Amino acid sequence: MSETLETLVPPPASVNPLLKAWQTPFETPPFAEIAPEHFLPAFEQAFADHTAEITAITYDPSVPDFANTVTALERAGKLLSKVSAVFYDLVSAHSNPALLEIDKEVSLRMARHWNPIMMNAVLFGRIAMLHDNRAMLELSPEQNRLLERTYTRFHRAGAGLDEAAKSRMAEINERLAHLGTAFSHHLLGDEQDWFLELGEADRDGLSDSFIAAAKAAASERGMAGKAIMTLSRSFVEPFLKTSTRRDLREKVFKAFTARGDNNNDNDNNAVIVEILSLREESAKLLGFSTFAAYRLEDSMAKTPEAVRGLLERVWKPARARALADRDALQALVAEEGGNFALAPWDWRYYAEKLRQRRANFDDAAIKPYLVLDHMIDAAFDCAHRLFGLSFSERKDIPVWHPDVRVWEVTDSTGQHKALFYGDYFARASKRSGAWMTSLRDQQKLDGAVAPQIINVCNFSKGADGEPSLLSPDDARTLFHEFGHGLHGMLSDVTYPSLSGTSVFTDFVELPSQLYEHWQEQPQVLRQFARHYQTGEPLPDDLLKRFIAARKFNQGFATVEFVSSALIDLEFHTQPASASRDVRAFERNELEKIGMPAEISLRHRPQQFGHIFSGDHYAAGYYSYMWSEVMDADAFGAFEEAGNIFDPAVAKRLHDDIYSSGGSRDPEDAYVAFRGREPEPDALLRRRGLLETSEAA
């Protein structure tokens, strides 16, 4: 163990807050009482408790039945879930060096804890016996689904392998746990180490709200009175759109796209090579030719060929649109007297100019109306009108950082439904991006357990008492993550393993992406988009121009996403030996698909945390687009009803999608809601690419 950890003195169990009952409202974590040194002893106790529970289930002398095996597994590990939820929330949203050191240790111990459980032949024998005889067990639909998912989870973890293969699989899992943590820490390290001070001469083109956020970021780093750029996407993208300083745009772009690829202690290239090799080996141990084949078998897509088919269907029209836009942007450069070829750090800047010309709209015009607090209110109001939820802020719930806010959520009868935590602002202790997670998941196994749901974002904070103003992309992100949040808050299942977002990766983005649609609806914007200084509502003329401009630059947005999804797929379908040189692999794949040189991947491999910080989205980044086929089609149900809050459609959406968690097959759930399978062209229509597709 590291020197840092050796100096931590384990507290007695009697004073470890993680091992006591929490005397807080709704039994929420008492964050102020929890210190880094509490976690390892708490994990040790949680591992021991869970191991004892698993041993009792495995060697229960009774004949295996659903209650003493599957239900017992669902009840096991409560302390481990409790401690893990708090730990991983802090590691991601408010870390420090001590926590990051502990994370290295915990990731290894977690793998060593789960390996013997998931590959336990005796336990798997009990589960397999029940699975083989499930037709005679008289189970409810949810119980049938749980048995099927439990069997699948153990089978895919290697429970049916011989002892030598199990031993190797355990070694691989431990090493992958270490590598995923290292990848994440490297990325955070590069992001924390870099900033760019913005002197007066460096601020040309930047809005007052951007400068205010840059000053707030400087204060956060102990540089009060200055203004700095960080590598948070919420800083980088608006800077690339508006800064007139081409030299600084290039500097920021190159720093942003080089995260994890700087030949320093945070370099992720070797990590990626080893991860891919180990994933390939694990897939072959389980009888699959590639990791993608293994991963996609347990998804809606089922095969790499189905994924590639969708991505290529979208790639062709998106690329055609992007190339046409590129030519228009290059013409704009020439028109302004620029004697240079359009580069990736120029695209957003000139695209904004072109959008102003074609649609008479730019983000800066609408940003003063997109106040963070008002957009939060809008998200809450839509949830109230759709699902009857109400939100009241609570100041008595402990939080992990002063910026975090908490709301109690009640249902249409006034009964407590959930707690919702919002952690919205970027800071050095938080990893980049936006995500939803939970401190506790909904279940009804032993009485009703209400969920505690978290949304984390990285928006820029206003300075000197000014409110935080969002770009349209930021506002969409807020609704996206809140859609995930609703999936957790509205969950109404019995078993923890089927709760909330415990669904296929290519279905989990449906509730979040679908919810984005309400953010851009005129009646929502008219009510909640109000000027941060005057309180005036968004003018109709600006609203119309905003709506008209939504499909602008969709070729670029689609190309940067689909190219990343294709790279992910190729990493996990080609032999691992093909990617020994990660940079060369990236170049070759982009050349193969005809990637426009003026557009960069949304996530270069060395910073692609979705697929390398863990394996949740590995060979699965396509999922956002797979879900978008459904979400674009699903919102049509409200449009066809003539009311974006239609009660009957909203009830089906609640019952079949948001509340059912993983308790039913996702295809069945979607058809139950929509009455048919999704129409694939809905995605192309939404992105304004259908005409290009037909022309191509």
Buried (B, 14 or more C-beta within 10 A) or exposed (E): EEEEBEEBEEBEEEEBBBBEEBEBEBBBBBBEBBBBBBBBBBBBBBBEBBBEBBEEBBEBEEEBBBEBBBBBBBBBBBBBBBBBBBBBBBBBBBBEEBBBBBBBBBBBBBBBBBBEBBBBBEBBBBBBBBBEEBEEBEBEEBBBBBBBBBBBBBBBBBBBBEEEBBEBBBBBBBBBBBBBBBBBBBBBBBBBBBBBEBEEEBBEBBBEBBBBBBBBBBBBBEBEEBBBBBBBBBBBBBBBBBBEBBEBBBBBBEBBBBBBBBEEEBBBBEBBBBBBBBBBBBBBBBEBEBBBBBBBBBBBBEEBEBBBEBBEBBBBBBBBBBBEBBEBBBEBBEEEEBEEEBBBBBBBBBBBBBBBEEBBBBBBBBBBBBBBEBBBBBBBBBBBBBBBBBBEEBEEBBBBBEBBBBBBBBBEEEEEBBBBBBBBBBBBBBBBBBBBBBBBBBBBEEEEBBBBBBBBBBBBBBBEEBBBBBBBBBBBBBBBBBBBBBBBBBBBBBBBBBBBBBBBBBBBBBBBBBBBBBBBBBEBBBBBBBBBEEEEBBBEEBBBBBBEBBBBBBBBBBBBBBBBBBBBBBBBBBEBEBBBEBEEBBEEBBEEBEBBEBBBBBBBBBBBBBBBBBBEBBBBBBBBBBBBBBBBBBBBBBEEBEEBBBEEBBEBBBBBBBBBBBBBBBBEBBBBBBEEEBBBBBBBBBBBBBEBBEEE
